């Protein structure tokens, strides 16, 4: 399943689907395969593709890691039920918060999430289901950034010289690894997924933990999750590539109801980009920014400062950790 980049405009979706269905069937043989669906564009498209290849021999799980957006597990399960694809929700909040406890370094946080997914949760699911293969939606941009040492994406192994079979006890298939986000979206449309799935803004594997600077705690997740709902609501009808709320670690002095409050800071980011390799901040209107900030301050009393990121990628990156 390796090979060179296939650019979106060159992607022949029918041919790609046919080839990948064949490859997946060959790799899985008569057995079963598992995949974890986060509801992001890549994992949604891989789920649809693998389901086309394997039907009910594909077991799809949504890992409730406690780091997802509000209402996500049920929403994703319902969207896939319409596609005839059953999704089982696996509660795993405790394992993830335990692994993240006390960690502040971005790469250590990413590594803790990776290990919890692959060594702990997926391994148990593979064992229970008797599967030999895990399918996942790694794309070329994930590989590029990891190999370049910019950011360890949660789902990249072989390109770093890690053999998943040896490290975790199962094989990993990556049918999308020649594509970038625009190609994955084109494929999602061809597979008959609803636009609400294949045209969704990207969401990272480490989920809201990628948007918390410093230690990830249930309390900080609660704050950033609330801010995320507001940012996504305000910016949902822009053409931006991706938008998000980030919770800073340091507090600043503010005041509420005449009293000093050493409060939280939220940073809003909104990006124009084609494939996430480079990005520019969207020129949002000041009015939109003001209204969004007002809503965050009213709804989340812990927050006393809100900023908008105006740096480009590079040197910034899209997510905060
Ligand atoms: P960065 O922050 O590296 O993000 O500029 C580029 C794109 O990748 C997404 N992203 C991830 N996706 N696993 C993923 O599947 C990850 O660990 C991860 N980190 C970042 C990010 O949302 C953006 O679209």
Boltz pocket constraint, residues with backbone or C-beta under 6 A from the ligand:
constraints:
  - pocket:
      binder: B
      contacts: [[A, 142], [A, 145], [A, 151], [A, 152], [A, 153], [A, 154], [A, 155], [A, 202], [A, 203], [A, 204], [A, 205], [A, 206], [A, 210], [A, 242], [A, 276], [A, 313], [A, 316], [A, 317], [A, 318], [A, 319], [A, 320]]
      max_distance: 6.0
